Amino acid sequence: MHNDPDTVNSPAHPAAGRLFVTLFAGMAESVGSRRLEIDWNGGTVADLRHVVGRERPGIGPLLERSAIVVAGRYATDDTAVACGADVAIIPPVSGG
């Protein structure tokens, strides 16, 4: 069964919890914090992108290009993200 991130607060999902996401560089500046707290009952990195983008639409374009790190490893969009996981979003950086 696939967890729908839009139903996180639904009574059908009593295991819903919080997920703390660490933000870096320009993403942290855009949000105004290095840490983002979201409702989360599990899902994939793609689901996480959807939820974060919905809650913070101003970072959507940057979010799509950013790397997601779960438990210290770079993750693909189909990587599972459990409630309480250690998650970071690292936006692309330009070099010079």
Buried (B, 14 or more C-beta within 10 A) or exposed (E): EEBBBEEBEEEEBEEBBEBBBBBBBBBBEBBEEBEBEBBBBBBBBBBBBBBBBEEBEEBEEBBEEBEBBBEEEEBEEEBEBBBEBBBBBBBEEEEE
